[in-house]
Amino acid sequence: MNRIFNEIRTILHDKFSFHYDQIQAETEFELELGTDSREMLELLSEFEQAFEIQISQDDIDKIIKEGKILTIQDVVDYIKEKKSL
């Protein structure tokens, strides 16, 4: 597993009390973890700090309102993209 995925798992476990066995690449935030928009905003803030990235308001709107990020793998891909810019 890659470093980004492992860090996301740690954040979800430590900050939001999800069990490690619940957190797989294909795990869906809303359907399987039950995250709502408020929790997703908290997660995005945690990801910004952990990975030293900036998430624009446009991206936040797409993620929260349009469901752009559905799975853990979507987050991994998004962070990889932001880190490569």
MDAnalysis code that builds the backbone (N, CA, C; Angstrom):
import MDAnalysis as mda
import numpy as np

u = mda.Universe.empty(255, n_residues=85, atom_resindex=np.repeat(np.arange(85), 3), trajectory=True)
u.add_TopologyAttr("name", ["N", "CA", "C"] * 85)
u.add_TopologyAttr("resid", np.arange(1, 86))
u.add_TopologyAttr("resname", ["MET", "ASN", "ARG", "ILE", "PHE", "ASN", "GLU", "ILE", "ARG", "THR", "ILE", "LEU", "HIS", "ASP", "LYS", "PHE", "SER", "PHE", "HIS", "TYR", "ASP", "GLN", "ILE", "GLN", "ALA", "GLU", "THR", "GLU", "PHE", "GLU", "LEU", "GLU", "LEU", "GLY", "THR", "ASP", "SER", "ARG", "GLU", "MET", "LEU", "GLU", "LEU", "LEU", "SER", "GLU", "PHE", "GLU", "GLN", "ALA", "PHE", "GLU", "ILE", "GLN", "ILE", "SER", "GLN", "ASP", "ASP", "ILE", "ASP", "LYS", "ILE", "ILE", "LYS", "GLU", "GLY", "LYS", "ILE", "LEU", "THR", "ILE", "GLN", "ASP", "VAL", "VAL", "ASP", "TYR", "ILE", "LYS", "GLU", "LYS", "LYS", "SER", "LEU"])
u.atoms.positions = np.array([
    [0.855, -1.184, 0.000],
    [0.000, 0.000, 0.000],
    [0.894, 1.238, 0.000],
    [0.379, 2.296, -0.561],
    [1.228, 3.476, -0.653],
    [1.084, 4.376, 0.576],
    [1.993, 5.310, 0.678],
    [2.072, 6.198, 1.827],
    [0.811, 7.037, 1.991],
    [0.270, 7.550, 0.899],
    [-0.942, 8.386, 0.975],
    [-2.107, 7.576, 1.527],
    [-2.308, 6.389, 1.008],
    [-3.393, 5.530, 1.487],
    [-3.230, 5.232, 2.976],
    [-2.018, 4.886, 3.388],
    [-1.778, 4.571, 4.792],
    [-2.027, 5.774, 5.694],
    [-1.648, 6.948, 5.250],
    [-1.890, 8.164, 6.042],
    [-3.393, 8.455, 6.143],
    [-4.118, 8.261, 5.059],
    [-5.576, 8.451, 5.080],
    [-6.213, 7.466, 6.065],
    [-5.786, 6.230, 6.022],
    [-6.301, 5.225, 6.970],
    [-6.040, 5.662, 8.409],
    [-4.856, 6.164, 8.668],
    [-4.512, 6.607, 10.019],
    [-5.386, 7.765, 10.450],
    [-5.600, 8.732, 9.565],
    [-6.467, 9.876, 9.878],
    [-7.887, 9.393, 10.176],
    [-8.418, 8.546, 9.323],
    [-9.774, 8.044, 9.526],
    [-9.897, 7.242, 10.823],
    [-8.868, 6.514, 11.149],
    [-8.883, 5.727, 12.383],
    [-8.716, 6.613, 13.622],
    [-7.692, 7.449, 13.626],
    [-7.364, 8.255, 14.807],
    [-8.367, 9.367, 15.079],
    [-8.769, 10.064, 14.043],
    [-9.619, 11.245, 14.226],
    [-11.116, 10.930, 14.196],
    [-11.487, 9.852, 13.493],
    [-12.902, 9.581, 13.285],
    [-13.329, 8.187, 13.757],
    [-12.413, 7.476, 14.401],
    [-12.688, 6.187, 15.046],
    [-13.183, 5.088, 14.113],
    [-12.814, 5.156, 12.847],
    [-13.134, 4.053, 11.948],
    [-12.123, 2.937, 12.176],
    [-12.573, 1.704, 12.111],
    [-11.684, 0.559, 12.257],
    [-10.900, 0.374, 10.969],
    [-9.637, -0.037, 11.120],
    [-8.798, -0.234, 9.943],
    [-9.421, -1.187, 8.926],
    [-10.115, -2.210, 9.378],
    [-10.709, -3.160, 8.430],
    [-11.869, -2.562, 7.637],
    [-12.381, -1.410, 8.064],
    [-13.431, -0.705, 7.310],
    [-12.842, 0.132, 6.180],
    [-11.552, 0.388, 6.230],
    [-10.928, 1.364, 5.336],
    [-10.099, 0.651, 4.277],
    [-10.704, 0.485, 3.114],
    [-10.046, -0.109, 1.955],
    [-10.111, 0.907, 0.819],
    [-9.359, 0.683, -0.228],
    [-9.329, 1.631, -1.351],
    [-10.715, 1.868, -1.938],
    [-11.526, 0.818, -1.994],
    [-12.852, 0.938, -2.616],
    [-13.943, 1.381, -1.638],
    [-13.594, 1.617, -0.374],
    [-14.571, 2.041, 0.630],
    [-15.176, 3.390, 0.249],
    [-16.497, 3.470, 0.278],
    [-17.200, 4.707, -0.053],
    [-17.472, 5.510, 1.215],
    [-17.156, 6.792, 1.147],
    [-17.299, 7.655, 2.319],
    [-18.734, 7.711, 2.835],
    [-19.662, 8.045, 1.972],
    [-21.040, 8.233, 2.418],
    [-21.745, 6.906, 2.705],
    [-21.673, 5.993, 1.767],
    [-22.424, 4.743, 1.904],
    [-21.866, 3.798, 2.964],
    [-20.546, 3.662, 3.008],
    [-19.960, 2.677, 3.915],
    [-19.467, 3.270, 5.231],
    [-18.963, 4.498, 5.188],
    [-18.476, 5.124, 6.419],
    [-19.513, 6.056, 7.037],
    [-20.542, 6.398, 6.275],
    [-21.613, 7.235, 6.799],
    [-21.231, 8.685, 7.016],
    [-20.231, 9.176, 6.284],
    [-19.820, 10.567, 6.455],
    [-20.830, 11.502, 5.807],
    [-21.154, 12.557, 6.523],
    [-22.032, 13.589, 5.969],
    [-21.169, 14.756, 5.495],
    [-21.793, 15.821, 5.018],
    [-21.036, 16.940, 4.450],
    [-20.157, 17.630, 5.496],
    [-20.627, 17.727, 6.728],
    [-19.823, 18.352, 7.787],
    [-18.567, 17.525, 8.063],
    [-18.740, 16.226, 8.161],
    [-17.599, 15.351, 8.399],
    [-16.627, 15.359, 7.220],
    [-17.167, 15.455, 6.015],
    [-16.300, 15.515, 4.842],
    [-15.471, 16.788, 4.852],
    [-16.064, 17.903, 5.280],
    [-15.297, 19.150, 5.400],
    [-14.168, 18.993, 6.415],
    [-14.455, 18.343, 7.527],
    [-13.426, 18.084, 8.539],
    [-12.314, 17.211, 7.960],
    [-12.703, 16.191, 7.224],
    [-11.715, 15.319, 6.593],
    [-10.840, 16.078, 5.607],
    [-11.457, 16.916, 4.797],
    [-10.690, 17.691, 3.822],
    [-9.672, 18.580, 4.519],
    [-10.064, 19.180, 5.630],
    [-9.143, 19.995, 6.414],
    [-7.983, 19.149, 6.947],
    [-8.292, 17.967, 7.433],
    [-7.250, 17.048, 7.911],
    [-6.301, 16.665, 6.773],
    [-6.856, 16.405, 5.597],
    [-6.028, 16.037, 4.450],
    [-5.132, 17.194, 4.022],
    [-5.665, 18.411, 4.051],
    [-4.845, 19.582, 3.726],
    [-3.629, 19.659, 4.634],
    [-3.851, 19.508, 5.919],
    [-2.748, 19.594, 6.877],
    [-1.774, 18.434, 6.725],
    [-2.285, 17.236, 6.646],
    [-1.438, 16.045, 6.596],
    [-0.569, 15.987, 5.348],
    [-1.116, 16.434, 4.227],
    [-0.403, 16.303, 2.956],
    [0.130, 17.631, 2.428],
    [-0.058, 18.693, 3.227],
    [0.426, 20.029, 2.865],
    [-0.042, 20.435, 1.467],
    [-1.348, 20.365, 1.281],
    [-1.965, 20.767, 0.023],
    [-3.018, 21.826, 0.318],
    [-3.432, 22.527, -0.716],
    [-4.530, 23.483, -0.635],
    [-5.684, 22.947, -1.465],
    [-6.853, 22.882, -0.867],
    [-8.043, 22.446, -1.591],
    [-8.895, 23.683, -1.846],
    [-9.083, 24.016, -3.108],
    [-9.807, 25.231, -3.471],
    [-11.288, 25.110, -3.112],
    [-11.931, 26.264, -2.990],
    [-13.367, 26.265, -2.701],
    [-14.150, 25.580, -3.816],
    [-13.713, 25.757, -5.055],
    [-14.369, 25.071, -6.182],
    [-14.290, 23.558, -6.022],
    [-13.109, 23.060, -5.627],
    [-12.962, 21.622, -5.415],
    [-13.809, 21.148, -4.242],
    [-13.859, 21.938, -3.178],
    [-14.687, 21.584, -2.025],
    [-16.145, 21.467, -2.448],
    [-16.614, 22.429, -3.241],
    [-17.996, 22.387, -3.726],
    [-18.249, 21.128, -4.551],
    [-17.314, 20.787, -5.437],
    [-17.464, 19.589, -6.264],
    [-17.476, 18.329, -5.405],
    [-16.604, 18.297, -4.410],
    [-16.493, 17.122, -3.548],
    [-17.745, 16.961, -2.695],
    [-18.194, 18.047, -2.083],
    [-19.320, 17.987, -1.149],
    [-20.660, 17.923, -1.885],
    [-20.881, 18.840, -2.809],
    [-22.194, 18.965, -3.441],
    [-22.408, 18.010, -4.605],
    [-21.343, 17.760, -5.363],
    [-21.489, 16.936, -6.557],
    [-21.030, 15.502, -6.341],
    [-20.498, 15.212, -5.158],
    [-20.046, 13.857, -4.877],
    [-18.876, 13.418, -5.717],
    [-17.977, 14.373, -6.037],
    [-16.827, 14.045, -6.877],
    [-15.965, 12.953, -6.236],
    [-15.781, 13.019, -4.937],
    [-14.981, 12.014, -4.245],
    [-15.927, 11.058, -3.541],
    [-15.912, 9.826, -3.988],
    [-16.804, 8.831, -3.419],
    [-16.067, 7.786, -2.586],
    [-14.843, 7.444, -3.003],
    [-14.100, 6.369, -2.349],
    [-12.770, 6.868, -1.794],
    [-12.148, 6.015, -0.987],
    [-10.812, 6.311, -0.468],
    [-9.840, 6.465, -1.634],
    [-9.973, 5.615, -2.649],
    [-9.085, 5.708, -3.811],
    [-9.245, 7.045, -4.529],
    [-10.453, 7.589, -4.575],
    [-10.662, 8.916, -5.159],
    [-9.837, 9.964, -4.418],
    [-9.782, 9.852, -3.095],
    [-8.996, 10.799, -2.288],
    [-7.509, 10.616, -2.576],
    [-7.060, 9.367, -2.631],
    [-5.653, 9.094, -2.940],
    [-5.287, 9.713, -4.285],
    [-6.113, 9.503, -5.300],
    [-5.861, 10.055, -6.634],
    [-5.848, 11.574, -6.609],
    [-6.797, 12.178, -5.889],
    [-6.874, 13.630, -5.799],
    [-5.619, 14.196, -5.143],
    [-5.175, 13.596, -4.061],
    [-3.988, 14.082, -3.358],
    [-2.752, 13.914, -4.224],
    [-2.634, 12.802, -4.913],
    [-1.500, 12.601, -5.830],
    [-1.474, 13.705, -6.893],
    [-2.646, 14.017, -7.420],
    [-2.752, 15.066, -8.431],
    [-2.327, 16.422, -7.849],
    [-2.800, 16.751, -6.658],
    [-2.459, 18.027, -6.025],
    [-0.967, 18.107, -5.701],
    [-0.373, 16.994, -5.284],
    [1.039, 16.981, -4.933],
    [1.932, 17.122, -6.159],
    [1.426, 16.727, -7.326],
    [2.245, 16.788, -8.547],
    [2.203, 18.159, -9.216],
    [1.293, 19.022, -8.772],
    [1.188, 20.353, -9.378],
    [2.297, 21.271, -8.930],
])
